[in-house]
Amino acid sequence: MNRFVVIVILASLFTFTAFASENSMPPKNPKAQTMSPPSPNANGEYGDVKFTAAEARSIAETIAEGDAVIKTTVAEVCPKKGCWMNVKGARSKEVVRVTFKDYGFFVPPELKGKEVALKGKFIKHVESVEEQKHLLKDAKAPQVEIDAITKPKETYRFVASGVKDLTITSK
């Protein structure tokens, strides 16, 4: 095979792999893979918290692609290591998945049920079948629920750069 063709194919595969990993499952960070959820910290702040609770708007006012500072209630936290959480959405029974920028910090399961302020960005996200099953498995969902996943789903996701537990802090 022509050397140029091989180089083009390899470059294309590298580009596709880099793009795909950026938009799918969390990075394969060995240290993060072995972590357990963090303990609650005394000031209730996680990640980059250079924002005030006063900046936060109700999630109902802000769901759209782009930067936002939102206020909502935590519905669920990943019990395995705190690497994601679901928060109450704009409508009854609606939840929004929250991940953490660059997989750079996690939150404790004790945030469940608490009001929080989050700074970050709403993005449209397509959850693959594999990702949906992985998330349900992490959440210890029944196997029947995991097996029922058969197609990708499009959602809004919030990628948080900082989280404040408003039951502790209102800065």
C-alpha positions as CSV (number, residue, x, y, z in Angstrom):
1,M,0.0,0.0,0.0
2,N,1.2,3.5,-0.7
3,R,2.9,5.1,2.3
4,F,0.8,8.3,1.9
5,V,-2.4,6.3,2.0
6,V,-1.3,4.6,5.2
7,I,-0.4,7.9,6.8
8,V,-3.8,9.4,5.8
9,I,-5.7,6.4,7.2
10,L,-3.7,6.5,10.5
11,A,-4.3,10.2,10.9
12,S,-8.0,9.8,10.2
13,L,-8.2,7.0,12.9
14,F,-6.4,9.2,15.4
15,T,-8.7,12.1,14.8
16,F,-11.8,10.0,15.0
17,T,-10.6,8.3,18.2
18,A,-9.8,11.7,19.8
19,F,-13.2,13.1,18.9
20,A,-15.1,10.0,20.0
21,S,-13.4,9.8,23.4
22,E,-14.1,13.5,24.0
23,N,-17.8,12.9,23.5
24,S,-18.5,9.6,25.1
25,M,-17.6,7.8,28.3
26,P,-15.5,9.5,31.0
27,P,-11.7,9.5,30.4
28,K,-9.9,6.4,31.3
29,N,-8.0,8.0,34.1
30,P,-6.5,5.0,36.2
31,K,-6.4,7.1,39.4
32,A,-10.1,8.2,38.9
33,Q,-11.1,4.6,38.1
34,T,-10.0,3.4,41.6
35,M,-11.3,6.3,43.6
36,S,-14.3,6.1,46.0
37,P,-16.6,9.1,46.5
38,P,-15.1,12.0,48.4
39,S,-16.3,12.9,51.9
40,P,-18.4,16.0,52.2
41,N,-16.1,19.0,52.7
42,A,-16.8,21.5,55.5
43,N,-17.5,24.5,53.2
44,G,-19.7,22.5,50.7
45,E,-17.7,23.5,47.6
46,Y,-16.3,21.2,44.9
47,G,-14.3,22.1,41.8
48,D,-13.8,25.7,40.6
49,V,-16.1,27.7,42.8
50,K,-15.3,31.2,41.6
51,F,-19.0,32.2,41.5
52,T,-21.6,33.2,44.0
53,A,-24.9,31.6,44.9
54,A,-26.6,34.9,44.0
55,E,-25.6,34.4,40.3
56,A,-27.5,31.1,40.2
57,R,-30.8,31.0,38.3
58,S,-33.4,28.3,38.5
59,I,-32.7,25.5,36.1
60,A,-36.2,26.1,34.5
61,E,-34.9,29.6,33.4
62,T,-31.6,28.4,31.9
63,I,-31.9,25.1,30.0
64,A,-30.3,25.9,26.7
65,E,-26.9,25.2,25.2
66,G,-24.2,27.3,26.6
67,D,-22.7,28.7,29.9
68,A,-24.9,29.0,32.9
69,V,-25.0,29.2,36.7
70,I,-28.0,27.2,37.9
71,K,-29.7,26.3,41.1
72,T,-31.5,23.0,41.6
73,T,-31.9,20.0,43.8
74,V,-29.7,16.9,43.6
75,A,-31.8,13.8,42.8
76,E,-29.0,11.2,42.7
77,V,-25.2,10.9,43.0
78,C,-23.1,8.1,41.6
79,P,-22.7,5.8,44.6
80,K,-19.5,4.2,43.1
81,K,-17.3,7.3,43.2
82,G,-19.4,10.5,42.9
83,C,-18.4,11.0,39.2
84,W,-21.9,12.2,38.1
85,M,-25.1,13.3,39.5
86,N,-28.7,13.8,38.4
87,V,-30.4,17.0,39.3
88,K,-34.1,18.0,39.1
89,G,-35.0,19.5,35.8
90,A,-37.4,22.2,34.7
91,R,-40.4,19.9,34.7
92,S,-41.8,17.4,37.3
93,K,-39.9,14.0,37.2
94,E,-37.4,15.5,34.7
95,V,-33.7,15.0,35.5
96,V,-30.6,16.5,34.0
97,R,-27.3,14.5,34.1
98,V,-24.4,16.5,35.5
99,T,-20.8,15.4,34.8
100,F,-17.7,17.2,35.9
101,K,-15.4,19.2,33.7
102,D,-12.4,17.1,32.6
103,Y,-13.4,14.5,35.2
104,G,-11.5,16.8,37.4
105,F,-13.5,16.5,40.7
106,F,-16.2,14.3,42.2
107,V,-19.0,15.0,44.7
108,P,-20.1,13.0,47.8
109,P,-23.3,10.9,47.7
110,E,-24.5,13.0,50.7
111,L,-25.4,15.8,48.3
112,K,-28.5,13.8,47.4
113,G,-31.6,15.8,48.2
114,K,-29.7,19.0,48.8
115,E,-30.1,22.3,46.9
116,V,-26.9,23.2,45.0
117,A,-25.6,25.9,42.7
118,L,-23.7,24.7,39.7
119,K,-21.5,26.6,37.3
120,G,-20.8,25.1,33.9
121,K,-22.2,24.5,30.5
122,F,-25.3,22.9,29.0
123,I,-24.5,20.7,26.0
124,K,-26.6,18.4,23.8
125,H,-25.4,14.9,24.3
126,V,-26.3,11.6,22.7
127,E,-26.0,8.8,25.2
128,S,-25.0,5.5,23.5
129,V,-26.6,2.3,24.6
130,E,-23.3,1.3,26.2
131,E,-23.1,4.6,28.2
132,Q,-26.8,4.3,29.3
133,K,-26.2,0.8,30.6
134,H,-22.9,1.8,32.3
135,L,-24.6,4.7,34.1
136,L,-27.5,2.5,35.2
137,K,-25.1,-0.2,36.4
138,D,-23.2,2.5,38.4
139,A,-26.5,3.6,39.9
140,K,-27.2,0.0,40.9
141,A,-30.4,-0.2,38.8
142,P,-32.2,-3.5,38.4
143,Q,-30.8,-5.7,35.6
144,V,-34.2,-5.7,33.9
145,E,-34.0,-1.9,33.6
146,I,-30.4,-2.1,32.2
147,D,-31.4,-4.8,29.7
148,A,-34.4,-2.7,28.4
149,I,-31.9,-0.1,26.9
150,T,-31.8,-0.7,23.2
151,K,-31.2,2.7,21.5
152,P,-29.3,5.9,22.0
153,K,-31.0,8.9,23.4
154,E,-30.5,12.6,23.0
155,T,-30.4,14.7,26.1
156,Y,-29.2,17.9,27.5
157,R,-26.3,17.4,29.9
158,F,-24.7,19.9,32.2
159,V,-20.9,19.8,32.5
160,A,-20.1,21.5,35.8
161,S,-16.9,23.3,36.6
162,G,-18.0,24.0,40.1
163,V,-20.6,22.9,42.7
164,K,-21.8,24.6,45.9
165,D,-23.9,22.9,48.5
166,L,-26.4,25.7,49.3
167,T,-27.4,24.1,52.6
168,I,-23.8,25.0,53.8
169,T,-22.8,28.0,51.8
170,S,-24.6,30.9,50.2
171,K,-21.5,32.8,49.1
